[in-house]
Amino acid sequence: MDDIDPYLLWMIGGVLLVVAEMLVPGIYLLFVGAAAVLTGVATWMYDFGPVYQIGLFALFLLASIMIGNQIYKRNPVASSDPDLNNRSARLVGTSVTVVQPVSANGGRVKVGDSVWPARGPDLAVGETARVLHVDGGVLVLETPQKLIES
């Protein structure tokens, strides 16, 4: 390894990281690879020592992450199901069955095969309600009369 110039190691490492990003997309290796390539170019141009190379790599990494973050904010990835990974948001509008009496102070309802904490109007065991929204993991329910009216 003593005969290989440090700038080549940085550039080879950066290219390998970018290739790895293409094989296993996740967007993170791209920034690390870009910072490594830029460090290699700077080391090639100015023959920096190891301490400066590491410092430059850290600065380039920070800059590439900040630039990538700005690009991502301006061009968000469109999704046909934005609540895909937000289980509680997906429950809004779902009908639930009361398993422990519900009041404004709390209770429990069955949703599919799981039981969730809930609050809302007074409901007895076995009654059906609909989820209005989710507040900190607690399902807020709608009254049975509103279900009949709508």
C-alpha positions as CSV (number, residue, x, y, z in Angstrom):
1,M,0.0,0.0,0.0
2,D,3.0,2.3,0.3
3,D,3.3,2.7,-3.5
4,I,-0.3,3.8,-4.0
5,D,-0.8,7.5,-3.7
6,P,-3.3,8.6,-1.1
7,Y,-5.4,10.5,-3.6
8,L,-5.9,7.3,-5.6
9,L,-7.1,5.5,-2.5
10,W,-9.7,8.3,-1.8
11,M,-10.9,8.3,-5.4
12,I,-11.1,4.5,-5.7
13,G,-12.9,4.4,-2.3
14,G,-15.3,7.1,-3.5
15,V,-16.1,5.4,-6.8
16,L,-16.7,2.1,-5.0
17,L,-19.1,3.8,-2.6
18,V,-21.0,5.4,-5.5
19,V,-21.2,2.0,-7.3
20,A,-22.4,0.4,-4.0
21,E,-25.1,3.1,-3.9
22,M,-26.2,2.1,-7.4
23,L,-26.4,-1.6,-6.4
24,V,-28.1,-1.0,-3.1
25,P,-30.0,2.3,-3.3
26,G,-30.5,4.2,-0.1
27,I,-29.0,7.6,-1.0
28,Y,-26.5,7.7,1.9
29,L,-23.4,6.2,0.2
30,L,-23.7,8.7,-2.6
31,F,-22.7,11.5,-0.3
32,V,-19.9,9.6,1.4
33,G,-18.6,8.6,-2.1
34,A,-18.8,12.2,-3.4
35,A,-16.9,13.5,-0.4
36,A,-14.2,10.8,-0.8
37,V,-13.7,11.6,-4.5
38,L,-13.5,15.4,-3.8
39,T,-11.0,14.6,-1.0
40,G,-9.0,12.6,-3.6
41,V,-9.0,15.5,-6.1
42,A,-7.9,18.0,-3.5
43,T,-5.2,15.7,-2.2
44,W,-4.0,15.1,-5.8
45,M,-3.9,18.9,-6.5
46,Y,-2.3,20.1,-3.2
47,D,-0.6,17.0,-1.8
48,F,-2.3,17.3,1.7
49,G,-1.1,15.2,4.6
50,P,-3.3,12.6,6.4
51,V,-4.7,14.9,9.0
52,Y,-5.8,17.5,6.4
53,Q,-7.2,14.7,4.2
54,I,-9.5,13.6,7.1
55,G,-10.5,17.2,7.8
56,L,-11.3,17.8,4.2
57,F,-13.2,14.6,4.0
58,A,-15.3,15.7,7.0
59,L,-16.0,19.1,5.4
60,F,-16.8,17.7,2.0
61,L,-19.1,15.1,3.6
62,L,-21.0,17.8,5.6
63,A,-21.3,20.0,2.5
64,S,-22.5,17.1,0.2
65,I,-25.1,16.1,2.8
66,M,-26.4,19.7,3.1
67,I,-26.5,20.1,-0.7
68,G,-28.3,16.7,-1.1
69,N,-30.8,17.7,1.6
70,Q,-31.6,20.9,-0.2
71,I,-32.1,19.0,-3.5
72,Y,-34.3,16.4,-1.8
73,K,-36.5,19.2,-0.2
74,R,-37.0,20.9,-3.5
75,N,-37.8,17.6,-5.3
76,P,-39.6,15.3,-2.9
77,V,-40.2,11.7,-3.9
78,A,-43.9,11.3,-4.9
79,S,-45.8,8.4,-3.3
80,S,-49.1,6.9,-4.2
81,D,-49.5,6.1,-0.5
82,P,-47.9,8.8,1.7
83,D,-49.1,7.1,4.9
84,L,-47.5,3.8,4.0
85,N,-45.2,3.8,7.1
86,N,-47.5,5.7,9.4
87,R,-49.8,3.0,10.8
88,S,-51.8,5.3,13.0
89,A,-52.6,7.7,10.2
90,R,-53.8,4.8,8.1
91,L,-56.4,4.1,10.8
92,V,-58.3,7.3,10.3
93,G,-61.8,6.5,9.1
94,T,-61.6,2.8,10.2
95,S,-64.4,1.2,12.1
96,V,-63.4,-0.2,15.5
97,T,-65.0,-2.3,18.2
98,V,-64.9,-1.3,21.9
99,V,-63.2,-3.9,24.1
100,Q,-62.9,-1.7,27.3
101,P,-65.4,1.1,27.9
102,V,-64.4,4.3,26.2
103,S,-64.8,7.8,27.7
104,A,-63.1,11.1,27.3
105,N,-60.4,9.8,29.7
106,G,-59.7,6.6,27.8
107,G,-60.6,3.1,26.9
108,R,-59.5,0.4,24.5
109,V,-60.7,-0.6,21.0
110,K,-60.0,-3.5,18.7
111,V,-58.6,-2.7,15.3
112,G,-58.1,-5.7,13.1
113,D,-56.1,-8.1,15.3
114,S,-54.7,-5.5,17.7
115,V,-56.0,-3.4,20.6
116,W,-55.4,0.3,20.8
117,P,-55.9,2.9,23.5
118,A,-58.8,5.2,22.6
119,R,-60.9,8.1,23.9
120,G,-64.0,9.8,22.8
121,P,-67.7,9.8,23.7
122,D,-68.9,7.2,26.2
123,L,-69.1,3.9,24.5
124,A,-69.8,0.4,26.0
125,V,-68.1,-2.8,25.3
126,G,-69.1,-4.2,21.9
127,E,-70.2,-0.9,20.4
128,T,-68.7,0.3,17.0
129,A,-67.2,3.7,16.4
130,R,-65.0,5.3,13.7
131,V,-61.5,6.8,14.2
132,L,-61.6,10.6,13.7
133,H,-57.8,11.1,14.2
134,V,-54.9,9.9,16.2
135,D,-53.4,11.9,19.0
136,G,-50.1,10.6,20.2
137,G,-50.9,7.0,19.6
138,V,-54.4,7.3,21.1
139,L,-57.3,6.8,18.7
140,V,-59.9,9.6,19.0
141,L,-63.3,8.2,18.2
142,E,-66.5,9.5,16.6
143,T,-69.9,9.0,18.2
144,P,-72.2,6.3,16.9
145,Q,-74.9,8.9,16.0
146,K,-72.5,10.6,13.6
147,L,-71.9,7.3,12.0
148,I,-75.6,6.8,11.4
149,E,-76.0,10.4,10.1
150,S,-73.2,10.1,7.6
